[in-house]
Amino acid sequence: QAAADRLLATADLSADPCDDFYQFACGKYIRTTDLEGQKRKATFDETQYQINLDIVNYFDSKKDADLKSNTEKYQKNFLNLCVADGNKDASDPDVRKAKWTDLSKDLNADLGFPLFDVVGKPADISGLFSAMGSMERKYTGGPLITTFVTSDFKDSTKNALYLNQPALSMTRDYFVKPQFIDKLTGYAADIRDLLLAYGENMGGLKINRKFCVGAKDTEKDCAQQIAEWAVSIERSIAMSSWDGTELRNYQQQYTAFDTLVSLDSRFKGLSLSSYVRGLLQMAKDADVTKFKVVVSQPTYFAALEGMFEAGHISLEDYTNYLAIHFLLDNSGEYGIDIPSADVTTDRKKNRVDTETKFQGYITRRGQGARKIKRRPFNYKAMADSEADAIRIGCIDTLIDYMPFGPGFTYVKNRDDRNDVRAGIQTQTENIIAQFSNMLNTLDWIEKDSLTRAHKKSTNLIRNYLWPEFFGDFKDFTSIDDYNK
Protein backbone atom coordinates (compact mmCIF):
# COMPACT_ATOMS: atom_id res chain seq x y z
CA GLN A 1 0.00 0.00 0.00
CA ALA A 2 2.81 2.41 0.88
CA ALA A 3 4.47 1.78 -2.47
CA ALA A 4 1.19 2.33 -4.31
CA ASP A 5 0.59 5.57 -2.41
CA ARG A 6 4.04 6.79 -3.34
CA LEU A 7 3.47 6.05 -7.02
CA LEU A 8 0.14 7.84 -7.03
CA ALA A 9 1.66 10.82 -5.23
CA THR A 10 4.13 11.36 -8.07
CA ALA A 11 1.76 10.82 -11.00
CA ASP A 12 0.03 13.51 -13.02
CA LEU A 13 -3.26 11.76 -13.74
CA SER A 14 -4.34 14.59 -16.04
CA ALA A 15 -1.66 13.61 -18.57
CA ASP A 16 -2.27 10.96 -21.21
CA PRO A 17 0.34 8.22 -20.73
CA CYS A 18 0.13 7.36 -24.43
CA ASP A 19 1.21 10.90 -25.34
CA ASP A 20 3.70 11.66 -22.55
CA PHE A 21 4.35 8.81 -20.17
CA TYR A 22 7.08 10.69 -18.29
CA GLN A 23 4.68 13.53 -17.49
CA PHE A 24 2.04 10.99 -16.47
CA ALA A 25 4.43 9.08 -14.17
CA CYS A 26 6.40 11.97 -12.68
CA GLY A 27 4.60 15.21 -13.48
CA LYS A 28 3.14 15.86 -10.04
CA TYR A 29 6.43 15.10 -8.30
CA ILE A 30 8.34 17.50 -10.55
CA ARG A 31 5.75 20.22 -10.02
CA THR A 32 5.74 19.94 -6.22
CA THR A 33 9.42 19.23 -5.50
CA ASP A 34 11.77 22.02 -4.48
CA LEU A 35 15.22 21.62 -6.05
CA GLU A 36 16.71 24.75 -4.53
CA GLY A 37 20.43 24.18 -4.07
CA GLN A 38 20.30 20.61 -5.41
CA LYS A 39 21.39 18.99 -8.63
CA ARG A 40 18.74 16.33 -8.47
CA LYS A 41 16.19 14.71 -6.22
CA ALA A 42 14.04 11.66 -6.67
CA THR A 43 11.80 9.26 -4.81
CA PHE A 44 14.77 6.88 -4.84
CA ASP A 45 16.74 9.33 -2.71
CA GLU A 46 13.83 9.89 -0.34
CA THR A 47 13.26 6.17 0.15
CA GLN A 48 16.95 5.32 0.53
CA TYR A 49 17.36 8.17 3.00
CA GLN A 50 14.59 6.76 5.19
CA ILE A 51 16.05 3.26 5.00
CA ASN A 52 19.51 4.49 5.96
CA LEU A 53 18.04 6.58 8.76
CA ASP A 54 16.16 3.56 10.13
CA ILE A 55 19.36 1.51 10.12
CA VAL A 56 21.56 4.10 11.81
CA ASN A 57 18.87 4.87 14.40
CA TYR A 58 18.68 1.16 15.19
CA PHE A 59 22.41 0.96 15.87
CA ASP A 60 22.38 4.17 17.89
CA SER A 61 19.72 2.63 20.13
CA LYS A 62 21.74 -0.53 20.81
CA LYS A 63 24.68 -1.28 23.04
CA ASP A 64 27.28 -3.78 21.88
CA ALA A 65 25.96 -6.35 24.36
CA ASP A 66 22.49 -6.08 22.78
CA LEU A 67 23.73 -7.26 19.38
CA LYS A 68 23.64 -11.02 18.92
CA SER A 69 25.28 -11.36 15.51
CA ASN A 70 28.88 -10.53 14.63
CA THR A 71 27.56 -8.99 11.41
CA GLU A 72 25.81 -6.29 13.41
CA LYS A 73 28.71 -5.85 15.82
CA TYR A 74 31.01 -5.17 12.84
CA GLN A 75 28.57 -2.59 11.54
CA LYS A 76 28.19 -0.79 14.85
CA ASN A 77 31.95 -0.63 15.30
CA PHE A 78 32.39 0.82 11.82
CA LEU A 79 29.63 3.38 12.33
CA ASN A 80 31.11 4.53 15.64
CA LEU A 81 34.49 5.11 14.01
CA CYS A 82 33.02 6.67 10.86
CA VAL A 83 30.74 9.11 12.68
CA ALA A 84 33.52 10.12 15.08
CA ASP A 85 35.80 10.81 12.13
CA GLY A 86 33.08 12.70 10.27
CA ASN A 87 32.55 15.00 13.24
CA LYS A 88 36.17 16.12 13.25
CA ASP A 89 36.87 19.57 11.86
CA ALA A 90 38.45 18.83 8.47
CA SER A 91 39.77 22.40 8.28
CA ASP A 92 41.84 21.91 11.44
CA PRO A 93 45.49 21.53 10.31
CA ASP A 94 46.17 18.84 12.91
CA VAL A 95 43.13 16.81 11.87
CA ARG A 96 44.02 17.16 8.21
CA LYS A 97 47.62 16.15 8.83
CA ALA A 98 46.49 13.09 10.81
CA LYS A 99 44.26 11.95 7.94
CA TRP A 100 47.05 12.36 5.39
CA THR A 101 49.47 10.56 7.71
CA ASP A 102 47.11 7.58 8.06
CA LEU A 103 46.70 7.43 4.29
CA SER A 104 50.45 7.65 3.71
CA LYS A 105 51.26 4.97 6.31
CA ASP A 106 48.92 2.48 4.65
CA LEU A 107 50.32 3.31 1.21
CA ASN A 108 53.95 2.98 2.27
CA ALA A 109 53.35 -0.20 4.28
CA ASP A 110 52.23 -2.14 1.21
CA LEU A 111 53.72 -0.32 -1.74
CA GLY A 112 56.01 2.66 -1.11
CA PHE A 113 56.07 5.80 -3.25
CA PRO A 114 59.31 6.33 -5.23
CA LEU A 115 57.86 9.55 -6.63
CA PHE A 116 58.37 11.10 -3.18
CA ASP A 117 61.59 9.17 -2.39
CA VAL A 118 59.86 6.43 -0.41
CA VAL A 119 61.51 3.23 -1.67
CA GLY A 120 59.09 0.92 -3.45
CA LYS A 121 58.35 -2.34 -1.64
CA PRO A 122 58.21 -4.54 -4.79
CA ALA A 123 61.68 -5.79 -5.71
CA ASP A 124 60.56 -7.39 -8.97
CA ILE A 125 57.48 -8.00 -11.12
CA SER A 126 56.38 -10.85 -8.87
CA GLY A 127 56.49 -8.53 -5.87
CA LEU A 128 54.55 -5.87 -7.76
CA PHE A 129 51.73 -8.29 -8.61
CA SER A 130 51.70 -9.64 -5.07
CA ALA A 131 51.33 -6.08 -3.77
CA MET A 132 48.49 -5.45 -6.23
CA GLY A 133 46.61 -8.48 -4.97
CA SER A 134 47.19 -7.64 -1.33
CA MET A 135 46.07 -4.04 -1.77
CA GLU A 136 42.95 -5.05 -3.68
CA ARG A 137 42.02 -7.34 -0.80
CA LYS A 138 42.51 -4.57 1.74
CA TYR A 139 41.32 -1.51 -0.16
CA THR A 140 39.35 -2.89 -3.18
CA GLY A 141 41.33 -0.94 -5.79
CA GLY A 142 42.63 -2.63 -8.93
CA PRO A 143 44.34 -0.22 -11.37
CA LEU A 144 45.62 -2.98 -13.69
CA ILE A 145 43.48 -6.00 -12.77
CA THR A 146 40.31 -6.58 -10.84
CA THR A 147 38.63 -9.72 -9.59
CA PHE A 148 35.28 -11.04 -8.49
CA VAL A 149 33.98 -14.34 -7.21
CA THR A 150 30.78 -15.87 -8.53
CA SER A 151 29.43 -19.21 -9.69
CA ASP A 152 31.62 -21.13 -12.07
CA PHE A 153 29.82 -20.69 -15.40
CA LYS A 154 30.60 -24.32 -16.30
CA ASP A 155 29.81 -25.83 -12.88
CA SER A 156 27.21 -23.95 -10.87
CA THR A 157 27.87 -26.09 -7.77
CA LYS A 158 31.21 -24.32 -7.32
CA ASN A 159 32.50 -20.78 -7.28
CA ALA A 160 35.36 -19.50 -9.41
CA LEU A 161 37.77 -16.58 -9.14
CA TYR A 162 37.46 -14.37 -12.21
CA LEU A 163 40.33 -12.12 -13.28
CA ASN A 164 39.05 -9.15 -15.19
CA GLN A 165 40.09 -5.89 -16.79
CA PRO A 166 40.06 -2.95 -14.36
CA ALA A 167 37.28 -0.44 -13.87
CA LEU A 168 38.57 2.79 -15.37
CA SER A 169 38.37 6.10 -13.54
CA MET A 170 35.95 7.41 -16.16
CA THR A 171 33.82 5.87 -18.87
CA ARG A 172 35.96 4.20 -21.53
CA ASP A 173 34.82 6.56 -24.29
CA TYR A 174 36.49 9.48 -22.51
CA PHE A 175 39.85 7.75 -22.91
CA VAL A 176 39.56 6.44 -26.45
CA LYS A 177 37.54 9.03 -28.39
CA PRO A 178 39.23 12.28 -29.41
CA GLN A 179 36.21 14.50 -28.77
CA PHE A 180 36.62 13.93 -25.03
CA ILE A 181 40.16 15.29 -24.72
CA ASP A 182 38.85 17.99 -22.38
CA LYS A 183 37.84 15.25 -19.91
CA LEU A 184 41.39 13.91 -19.86
CA THR A 185 42.73 17.44 -19.41
CA GLY A 186 40.53 17.95 -16.36
CA TYR A 187 41.40 14.50 -15.03
CA ALA A 188 45.14 15.22 -15.30
CA ALA A 189 44.66 18.54 -13.49
CA ASP A 190 42.89 16.72 -10.66
CA ILE A 191 45.74 14.22 -10.33
CA ARG A 192 48.22 17.10 -10.33
CA ASP A 193 46.35 18.77 -7.47
CA LEU A 194 46.28 15.47 -5.59
CA LEU A 195 50.06 15.09 -5.84
CA LEU A 196 50.65 18.68 -4.78
CA ALA A 197 48.30 18.28 -1.82
CA TYR A 198 50.01 15.04 -0.79
CA GLY A 199 53.46 16.63 -0.81
CA GLU A 200 52.28 19.73 1.04
CA ASN A 201 50.42 17.85 3.76
CA MET A 202 53.21 15.34 4.31
CA GLY A 203 55.58 18.01 5.57
CA GLY A 204 56.52 19.61 2.28
CA LEU A 205 57.71 16.51 0.45
CA LYS A 206 59.08 17.24 -3.02
CA ILE A 207 58.71 15.12 -6.12
CA ASN A 208 61.92 13.41 -7.23
CA ARG A 209 62.88 15.29 -10.40
CA LYS A 210 64.04 12.13 -12.17
CA PHE A 211 60.36 11.34 -12.77
CA CYS A 212 59.66 14.63 -14.55
CA VAL A 213 62.77 15.20 -16.67
CA GLY A 214 62.25 18.16 -18.99
CA ALA A 215 59.56 19.83 -16.90
CA LYS A 216 59.95 23.43 -15.78
CA ASP A 217 61.46 24.11 -12.38
CA THR A 218 58.23 24.53 -10.42
CA GLU A 219 56.71 21.70 -8.40
CA LYS A 220 53.41 22.34 -10.14
CA ASP A 221 54.90 21.79 -13.61
CA CYS A 222 56.58 18.60 -12.43
CA ALA A 223 53.32 17.32 -10.94
CA GLN A 224 51.48 18.23 -14.16
CA GLN A 225 53.90 16.18 -16.27
CA ILE A 226 53.55 13.16 -14.01
CA ALA A 227 49.76 13.51 -13.98
CA GLU A 228 49.67 13.55 -17.78
CA TRP A 229 51.90 10.47 -17.81
CA ALA A 230 49.54 8.65 -15.42
CA VAL A 231 46.57 9.54 -17.63
CA SER A 232 48.43 8.26 -20.71
CA ILE A 233 49.03 4.91 -18.97
CA GLU A 234 45.35 4.60 -18.10
CA ARG A 235 44.47 5.56 -21.68
CA SER A 236 46.64 2.68 -22.94
CA ILE A 237 44.83 0.35 -20.55
CA ALA A 238 41.47 1.66 -21.77
CA MET A 239 42.41 1.05 -25.40
CA SER A 240 43.44 -2.51 -24.52
CA SER A 241 40.21 -3.24 -22.63
CA TRP A 242 36.80 -4.12 -23.98
CA ASP A 243 33.77 -1.90 -24.13
CA GLY A 244 30.89 -2.91 -21.87
CA THR A 245 28.67 -3.78 -24.83
CA GLU A 246 31.17 -6.47 -25.81
CA LEU A 247 31.08 -8.15 -22.42
CA ARG A 248 27.58 -9.58 -22.42
CA ASN A 249 28.29 -13.10 -23.63
CA TYR A 250 29.67 -14.77 -20.51
CA GLN A 251 30.34 -18.03 -22.36
CA GLN A 252 32.97 -16.21 -24.42
CA GLN A 253 34.53 -14.81 -21.24
CA TYR A 254 35.68 -18.13 -19.88
CA THR A 255 39.31 -19.21 -20.08
CA ALA A 256 39.76 -21.41 -17.03
CA PHE A 257 42.94 -22.55 -15.28
CA ASP A 258 43.04 -25.37 -12.74
CA THR A 259 46.40 -24.33 -11.30
CA LEU A 260 48.40 -21.15 -10.85
CA VAL A 261 51.31 -22.83 -12.64
CA SER A 262 49.23 -23.18 -15.80
CA LEU A 263 48.05 -19.58 -15.41
CA ASP A 264 51.63 -18.31 -15.32
CA SER A 265 52.62 -20.48 -18.26
CA ARG A 266 49.94 -18.79 -20.37
CA PHE A 267 50.97 -15.23 -19.41
CA LYS A 268 54.72 -15.55 -18.85
CA GLY A 269 55.34 -11.80 -18.90
CA LEU A 270 53.06 -11.24 -15.92
CA SER A 271 52.98 -12.85 -12.49
CA LEU A 272 49.30 -13.60 -12.05
CA SER A 273 50.02 -16.37 -9.56
CA SER A 274 51.62 -13.79 -7.25
CA TYR A 275 48.60 -11.57 -7.71
CA VAL A 276 46.18 -14.36 -6.73
CA ARG A 277 48.31 -15.38 -3.75
CA GLY A 278 48.46 -11.79 -2.54
CA LEU A 279 44.73 -11.40 -3.02
CA LEU A 280 43.87 -14.57 -1.10
CA GLN A 281 46.69 -14.44 1.47
CA MET A 282 48.13 -17.72 0.22
CA ALA A 283 51.57 -19.09 1.02
CA LYS A 284 54.32 -18.37 -1.51
CA ASP A 285 54.18 -21.74 -3.28
CA ALA A 286 50.54 -22.61 -2.58
CA ASP A 287 48.17 -23.44 -5.42
CA VAL A 288 44.42 -23.37 -5.92
CA THR A 289 42.66 -26.69 -5.38
CA LYS A 290 38.96 -26.10 -4.69
CA PHE A 291 38.15 -23.65 -7.46
CA LYS A 292 39.29 -22.50 -10.88
CA VAL A 293 40.84 -19.21 -11.85
CA VAL A 294 39.05 -17.82 -14.90
CA VAL A 295 40.50 -15.13 -17.14
CA SER A 296 37.56 -13.21 -18.54
CA GLN A 297 39.34 -11.26 -21.30
CA PRO A 298 42.52 -13.03 -22.44
CA THR A 299 43.11 -10.33 -25.08
CA TYR A 300 43.33 -7.66 -22.39
CA PHE A 301 45.82 -9.69 -20.37
CA ALA A 302 47.84 -10.35 -23.53
CA ALA A 303 47.98 -6.59 -24.11
CA LEU A 304 48.97 -6.00 -20.47
CA GLU A 305 51.67 -8.62 -20.86
CA GLY A 306 52.92 -6.75 -23.91
CA MET A 307 53.19 -3.54 -21.87
CA PHE A 308 55.38 -5.27 -19.29
CA GLU A 309 57.52 -7.10 -21.82
CA ALA A 310 58.13 -3.91 -23.85
CA GLY A 311 60.25 -2.65 -20.96
CA HIS A 312 59.62 1.06 -21.53
CA ILE A 313 57.96 1.40 -18.11
CA SER A 314 60.21 0.71 -15.13
CA LEU A 315 59.28 -1.11 -11.93
CA GLU A 316 59.45 2.22 -10.09
CA ASP A 317 57.08 3.76 -12.64
CA TYR A 318 54.55 0.96 -12.16
CA THR A 319 54.86 1.38 -8.39
CA ASN A 320 54.20 5.11 -8.74
CA TYR A 321 51.20 4.42 -10.97
CA LEU A 322 49.68 2.08 -8.39
CA ALA A 323 50.43 4.60 -5.62
CA ILE A 324 48.71 7.43 -7.50
CA HIS A 325 45.62 5.29 -7.96
CA PHE A 326 45.69 4.31 -4.30
CA LEU A 327 45.47 8.01 -3.45
CA LEU A 328 42.73 8.56 -6.05
CA ASP A 329 40.62 5.72 -4.73
CA ASN A 330 41.16 6.14 -1.01
CA SER A 331 41.64 9.82 -0.18
CA GLY A 332 37.88 10.30 0.12
CA GLU A 333 37.51 7.21 2.29
CA TYR A 334 40.07 8.68 4.70
CA GLY A 335 38.00 11.85 4.94
CA ILE A 336 40.33 13.94 2.79
CA ASP A 337 38.95 16.56 0.42
CA ILE A 338 41.47 17.44 -2.28
CA PRO A 339 41.49 21.19 -2.94
CA SER A 340 42.05 22.49 -6.44
CA ALA A 341 45.31 24.38 -6.82
CA ASP A 342 44.09 26.36 -9.81
CA VAL A 343 40.32 26.55 -10.29
CA THR A 344 39.68 28.80 -13.24
CA THR A 345 36.64 28.97 -15.47
CA ASP A 346 38.40 26.71 -17.95
CA ARG A 347 39.34 24.23 -15.23
CA LYS A 348 35.76 24.09 -14.03
CA LYS A 349 34.62 23.35 -17.56
CA ASN A 350 37.12 20.52 -17.91
CA ARG A 351 36.35 18.90 -14.58
CA VAL A 352 34.75 15.49 -14.87
CA ASP A 353 32.74 16.20 -11.73
CA THR A 354 33.48 19.28 -9.69
CA GLU A 355 31.79 17.92 -6.56
CA THR A 356 33.13 14.38 -6.50
CA LYS A 357 36.46 14.35 -8.28
CA PHE A 358 37.40 10.75 -7.63
CA GLN A 359 34.75 8.04 -7.52
CA GLY A 360 35.92 5.17 -5.34
CA TYR A 361 36.94 1.99 -7.14
CA ILE A 362 34.43 -0.19 -5.34
CA THR A 363 31.61 2.10 -6.48
CA ARG A 364 32.55 2.38 -10.13
CA ARG A 365 33.47 -1.30 -10.52
CA GLY A 366 30.08 -2.62 -9.47
CA GLN A 367 29.18 -6.01 -8.01
CA GLY A 368 29.56 -9.48 -9.52
CA ALA A 369 29.85 -10.74 -13.06
CA ARG A 370 27.44 -8.14 -14.42
CA LYS A 371 29.30 -5.33 -12.61
CA ILE A 372 26.03 -3.92 -11.27
CA LYS A 373 26.70 -0.43 -9.99
CA ARG A 374 24.94 1.29 -7.16
CA ARG A 375 23.39 4.61 -8.00
CA PRO A 376 24.98 7.55 -6.09
CA PHE A 377 22.77 8.64 -3.23
CA ASN A 378 22.19 12.37 -2.73
CA TYR A 379 22.06 12.10 1.07
CA LYS A 380 23.63 15.50 1.81
CA ALA A 381 20.70 17.31 0.20
CA MET A 382 18.19 15.14 2.05
CA ALA A 383 19.56 15.43 5.58
CA ASP A 384 17.89 17.73 8.10
CA SER A 385 21.20 18.47 9.83
CA GLU A 386 24.93 18.09 9.35
CA ALA A 387 24.93 15.40 12.02
CA ASP A 388 22.35 13.38 10.09
CA ALA A 389 24.30 13.85 6.86
CA ILE A 390 27.35 12.30 8.52
CA ARG A 391 25.36 9.39 9.97
CA ILE A 392 23.54 8.66 6.72
CA GLY A 393 26.77 8.99 4.73
CA CYS A 394 28.44 6.42 6.96
CA ILE A 395 25.66 3.93 6.24
CA ASP A 396 26.05 4.64 2.52
CA THR A 397 29.78 3.86 2.73
CA LEU A 398 29.05 0.72 4.73
CA ILE A 399 26.71 -0.51 1.99
CA ASP A 400 29.62 -0.38 -0.47
CA TYR A 401 32.03 -2.34 1.70
CA MET A 402 29.57 -4.69 3.39
CA PRO A 403 26.57 -5.00 1.05
CA PHE A 404 24.91 -7.82 3.02
CA GLY A 405 25.33 -6.03 6.33
CA PRO A 406 22.96 -3.04 6.40
CA GLY A 407 20.49 -4.93 4.22
CA PHE A 408 20.41 -7.81 6.67
CA THR A 409 19.82 -5.44 9.59
CA TYR A 410 17.06 -3.56 7.78
CA VAL A 411 15.15 -6.68 6.76
CA LYS A 412 15.60 -8.31 10.18
CA ASN A 413 13.88 -5.38 11.84
CA ARG A 414 10.94 -5.20 9.45
CA ASP A 415 8.02 -7.05 11.07
CA ASP A 416 6.19 -7.09 7.75
CA ARG A 417 9.08 -8.58 5.75
CA ASN A 418 7.32 -11.86 4.96
CA ASP A 419 4.14 -10.10 3.85
CA VAL A 420 6.12 -7.80 1.57
CA ARG A 421 8.03 -10.74 0.14
CA ALA A 422 4.82 -12.67 -0.50
CA GLY A 423 3.34 -9.69 -2.31
CA ILE A 424 6.36 -9.38 -4.57
CA GLN A 425 6.27 -13.11 -5.29
CA THR A 426 2.62 -12.82 -6.34
CA GLN A 427 3.35 -9.78 -8.47
CA THR A 428 6.30 -11.50 -10.16
CA GLU A 429 4.32 -14.63 -10.96
CA ASN A 430 1.51 -12.50 -12.38
CA ILE A 431 3.96 -10.68 -14.65
CA ILE A 432 5.43 -13.97 -15.88
CA ALA A 433 1.94 -15.37 -16.47
CA GLN A 434 0.91 -12.28 -18.45
CA PHE A 435 4.10 -12.51 -20.48
CA SER A 436 3.34 -16.14 -21.30
CA ASN A 437 -0.20 -15.21 -22.34
CA MET A 438 1.18 -12.50 -24.59
CA LEU A 439 3.54 -15.00 -26.24
CA ASN A 440 0.56 -17.16 -27.17
CA THR A 441 -0.96 -14.26 -29.13
CA LEU A 442 2.05 -13.95 -31.47
CA ASP A 443 1.06 -15.57 -34.74
CA TRP A 444 4.51 -15.06 -36.29
CA ILE A 445 6.51 -17.05 -33.72
CA GLU A 446 7.52 -20.60 -34.65
CA LYS A 447 6.29 -23.49 -32.52
CA ASP A 448 9.78 -24.53 -31.34
CA SER A 449 10.67 -20.93 -30.51
CA LEU A 450 7.43 -20.53 -28.57
CA THR A 451 8.18 -23.68 -26.56
CA ARG A 452 11.68 -22.43 -25.73
CA ALA A 453 10.35 -19.00 -24.75
CA HIS A 454 7.79 -20.55 -22.38
CA LYS A 455 10.46 -22.80 -20.89
CA LYS A 456 12.77 -19.86 -20.34
CA SER A 457 10.11 -17.73 -18.64
CA THR A 458 9.00 -20.66 -16.46
CA ASN A 459 12.57 -21.38 -15.36
CA LEU A 460 13.53 -17.81 -14.56
CA ILE A 461 15.54 -17.63 -11.35
CA ARG A 462 13.51 -15.86 -8.70
CA ASN A 463 15.40 -13.84 -6.10
CA TYR A 464 12.92 -12.22 -3.75
CA LEU A 465 14.14 -9.33 -1.60
CA TRP A 466 16.95 -11.05 0.32
CA PRO A 467 19.33 -14.02 -0.07
CA GLU A 468 18.44 -17.35 1.45
CA PHE A 469 21.59 -17.35 3.61
CA PHE A 470 20.01 -14.64 5.75
CA GLY A 471 18.19 -17.61 7.25
CA ASP A 472 15.39 -17.14 9.76
CA PHE A 473 16.98 -14.02 11.33
CA LYS A 474 17.46 -15.98 14.55
CA ASP A 475 20.40 -18.20 13.66
CA PHE A 476 23.22 -15.93 12.45
CA THR A 477 25.77 -18.60 11.52
CA SER A 478 25.54 -18.21 7.74
CA ILE A 479 25.48 -14.41 7.62
CA ASP A 480 28.32 -14.18 10.15
CA ASP A 481 30.43 -16.68 8.18
CA TYR A 482 29.86 -14.62 5.04
CA ASN A 483 30.95 -11.39 6.72
CA LYS A 484 34.05 -12.71 8.51
Helices and strands as residue ranges (DSSP letters): H 2-10, H 21-32, H 43-60, G 64-66, H 70-86, H 93-110, G 114-116, H 125-139, E 146-152, E 155-164, H 172-176, G 178-180, H 181-201, G 209-211, H 219-240, G 244-246, E 255-257, H 260-266, H 272-280, E 292-295, H 298-310, H 315-330, H 345-350, H 361-365, H 379-382, H 386-401, H 406-412, H 417-440, H 447-458, G 468-470, H 477-482
